Amino acid sequence: MAKRRAHIDIGDSAIRAKFHAQTDDAVDAKGTGTEWLNRLINQAGGREKLAMRLAATDDKKSRAYKSQRDYISRVMRGGRGIGKGKASALSRAARTMSADKIRNKATPVNVKIAASWKMSSTEWNGAATAEFTGEDKETLADLIESGDYDAILDMVSSEYGEDFAANVWDVTDLEGIEIN
């Protein structure tokens, strides 16, 4: 029998933005400058692999690959900054790399969301922790890759407990998100 998925509505747009930003941080899909680019290069397994991912080709002789490789070199030398468009492409690459890492992980994936959870008239401050394996791990990876962080919140609360998921209807504050 399939588990019922909760739907938590984050009513406050500031909390929603904070949740999305912290999830981006947890999967390294947000940042600027050479430090962030260095982390993405390490996560990809080198400059060449990051350039291939950005160019969407394995052909090192292609114009697209060479363009991405040169762009990464210019940013690392300090001769160029990361613009909005490229930051978006790098964020997508980071989410994809994180999703691939989750898919390839042999052990279960743990997600912990520390927050203030609103349940009817009471508020609970604590961390909802969920462990994902098999099909759920694949679903989590797909949600990270697509950037559907609200669905991740729903998924974690459902895995934390059916009673919890049925009673939570808002998140009023967010302390942190860990994915490992």
PATI-11149 format. One record per residue: residue in one letter; x, y, z of N, C-alpha, C in turn. Coordinates in steps of 0.001 Angstrom, whole numbers, plus 500000, padded with zeros to 6 digits. Layout:
<nodes>
aXYZXYZXYZ/...
</nodes>
This chain:
<nodes>
m500831498823500000500000500000500000500881501247500000/a500624502169499121501425503380499017501152504299500201/k502203504952500673502048505875501779501342507145501313/r500506507680502194499851508938501901500869510061502054/r500957510884501061501865512019501118501139513218501693/a501771513886502605501189515082503204501346516255502253/h500593517276502506500835518529501799500834519636502837/i502005520170503072502160521247504036502219522544503258/d501391523466503639501370524760502977502183525735503818/i503301526185503272504095527193503969503458528525503633/g502679529049504572501907530258504328502757531507504187/d503844531605504921504684532795504921505696532710503779/s505647533648502859506546533602501701508013533737502112/a508283534442503204509671534574503677510202533231504168/i509354532464504862509762531133505333509961530212504133/r509050530306503146509185529500501929510513529810501231/a510852531086501095512109531476500452513304530967501254/k513212531041502584514290530555503443514455529040503287/f513327528327503218513372526878503032514043526530501708/h513661527218500639514256526954499323515750527295499343/a516121528415499944517530528820499993518359527821500792/q517828527370501944518591526426502755518695525061502084/t517664524677501341517751523417500601518776523547499487/d518794524699498803519828524945497801521218524851498428/d521381525440499615522673525360500304523029523915500630/a522035523133501060522281521735501438522738520904500249/v522281521249499040522714520514497852523749521306497051/d524251522409497645525295523240497043524849523831495704/a523578524185495601523051524724494347522904526237494391/k523574526884495331523462528333495428524810528903495854/g525213529961495227526446530614495612526973531498494506/t528089532109494771528741532952493781530246532853493983/g530979533281492999532418533394493126533187532099492983/t534490532247493135535393531125492882535309530033493945/e534973530389495208534856529350496245533745528366495886/w532604528908495492531467528059495116531820527240493883/l532436527878492889532815527166491673533812526055491993/n534736526311492913535690525279493336534974524082493945/r533961524334494796533190523219495387532485522422494296/l531923523124493292531235522429492202532221521624491358/i533412522158491141534442521431490392534808520152491145/n535000520265492454535326519078493264534184518079493255/q532949518579493356531778517708493349531643516977492010/a531985517669490917531874517067489583533008516099489298/g534134516255489998535279515385489751536322516032488862/g536306517339488770537306518064487989536676519070487036/r537525519995486563537047521038485642536483520457484356/e537149519427483841536705518833482581535300518250482710/k535056517556483814533737516932483994532650517981484208/l532977519063484921531998520137485090531716520798483746/a532747521027482948532563521619481615531708520703480737/m531935519397480818531121518448480044529662518495480482/r529447518587481793528074518637482313527378519918481854/l528084521053481916527493522329481487527247522359479978/a528140521748479227528008521729477769527055520635477293/a526716519705478172525837518571477850526408517708476732/t527729517523476764528385516660475786529654516065476397/d530027514885475919531278514253476335532403514515475344/d532076515175474248533038515436473189533919516645473545/k535194516354473871536115517425474264536538518308473096/k536209517904471880536561518712470715535427519637470295/s534279519517470953533126520338470564533316521784471010/r532690522679470293532749524110470608532094524380471970/a530990523686472253530280523887473517531170523525474710/y531856522400474619532749521980475702533874522995475895/k534511523387474800535633524330474884535188525672475460/s533994526102475091533468527360475606533269527286477121/q532689526201477609532467526035479047533783525886479801/r534719525157479225536039524970479841536753526314479985/d536702527116478923537344528425478961536657529362479952/y535335529297480021534588530118480969535012529787482407/i535084528490482734535494528067484075536896528578484379/s537804528496483410539180528978483611539207530480483866/r538419531244483102538387532703483296537857533079484669/v536829532389485126536278532679486456537298532329487526/m537957531195487393538931530764488393540147531690488444/r540512532279487301541623533239487262541219534593487826/g539910534833487943539438536124488424539180537110487310/g539278536654486076539078537547484936537613537739484580/r536752536991485228535320537093484922534520536656486140/g533366537273486339532463536890487426531418535919486913/i530600535450487828529511534547487466528245535381487330/g527727535449486115526505536206485857525267535422486269/k524097536089486197522837535449486605522531534191485792/g522682534277484495522379533137483637523276531953483920/k524554532219484070525505531140484345525309530590485757/a524953531449486708524685530981488073523506530014488063/s522503530301487244521350529421487127521763528066486536/a522585528091485501523067526850484886523925526059485873/l524770526751486627525600526077487624524739525496488748/s523670526197489133522759525685490159522078524410489692/r521650524405488431521031523187487880522039522041487869/a523283522348487492524329521319487476524580520786488888/a524582521681489888524801521261491275523672520366491752/r522422520735491429521285519901491822521361518529491151/t521745518515489871521864517248489144522961516381489746/m524096517002490092525191516241490703524790515690492065/s524052516488492851523583516015494151522595514870493989/a521708515001493001520732513932492740521448512654492311/d522460512790491451523231511618491021523949510964492200/k524470511802493098525162511294494286524191510487495157/i522959510993495305521945510281496084521573508972495408/r521379509011494090521013507791493351522087506712493465/n523354507130493443524464506182493442524892505743494842/k524327506359495862524707506034497234524146504667497606/a525008503787498099524592502426498436523795502391499738/t524070503322500630523384503343501923522169504273501857/p521281504174502830520111505062502845520512506540502936/v519638507399502437519850508845502480519016509400503629/n519630510223504470518938510836505599518716512317505328/v517506512776505603517157514179505466516613514642506806/k517154515754507289516729516297508579516312517750508371/i515092518084508801514598519452508702514273519921510115/a515046520888510603514812521472511922513968522728511725/a512798522746512381511869523851512147510889523987513296/s510057525013513198508893525169514070507700524716513259/w507100523624513678505997523001512949504687523419513599/k503766523917512811502452524345513319501462523194513161/m500880522779514313499881521710514310498650522234515023/s497580522402514297496338522994514798496660524218515649/s496429524171516944496676525373517754498027525330518472/t498782524258518288500076524153518964501223524263517967/e502384524595518512503582524695517688504658523812518321/w505336523017517498506381522135517981507696522550517343/n508709522802518175510048523113517682510870521845517759/g511298521359516604512081520135516593512498519776515191/a513159518644515081513672518196513789512933516958513325/a512441517011512111511842515835511476512947515181510657/t513234513933510954514285513207510263513663512031509527/a514083511832508301513563510720507514514710510010506805/e514557508710506661515544507885505965514890507340504699/f515575507495503570515005507069502299515862505990501657/t515196504944501173515859503860500452515030503538499214/g515615502806498302514909502286497133514180503343496317/e512885503091496102512064503968495275511963505376495852/d511861505471497199511776506782497836513063507581497638/k514195506881497647515482507558497417515520508121495999/e515016507366495050514953507826493653514021509031493525/t512881508978494198511939510097494186512579511340494785/l513285511177495908513984512298496541514996512909495572/a515762512066494903516750512554493932516068513332492804/d514938512826492319514196513524491256513701514886491729/l513216514948492978512720516216493519513849517225493702/i515015516751494139516169517647494285516583518166492922/e516641517272491943517056517663490596516098518693489991/s514800518525490251513819519456489686513685520730490517/g514218520711491744514119521890492604512761522012493277/d512003520921493371510675520934493995510831520723495496/y511263521755496198511586521636497603510350521523498493/d509222522048498045507992521895498815507612520417498895/a507780519696497795507474518270497781508440517505498691/i509691517978498801510652517347499715510168517513501153/l509680518700501491509140518947502828507977518000503114/d507073517864502153505942516950502304506423515505502476/m507416515118501686507932513747501714508591513434503063/v509392514377503574510064514175504858509038514079505975/s508037514945505973507041514894507043506244513593506983/s505958513094505782505238511818505648506075510655506162/e507370510667505842508266509594506299508492509668507799/y508457510875508358508687511050509799507584510371510598/g506387510375510063505286509694510732503953510117510158/e503071509158509985501766509457509384500959510414510250/d501003510241511580500277511161512462500846512567512355/f502164512647512300502835513945512163502398514614510869/a502489513879509764502151514430508455500686514850508380/a499811514105509030498383514422508977498041515677509778/n498847515986510788498520517102511671499281518391511385/v500420518298510715501197519511510413500566520228509237/w500355521510509373499803522259508252500557523533507943/d501628523825508695502422525006508376503790524885509036/v504745525597508479506077525725509062506257527205509343/t506456527557510617506510528971510977507931529509511110/d508904528628511222510306529052511261511164527880510834/l512305528189510261513177527140509747514577527355510273/e515127526328510917516462526439511484517538525863510586/g517242524774509899518257524200509038517815522914508361/i518526522588507287518257521380506499519578520659506273/e519567519352506496520755518525506213520335517378505314/i521139517114504297520902515962503418522220515196503330/n522205513959503815523424513138503724523090511677503656/
</nodes>
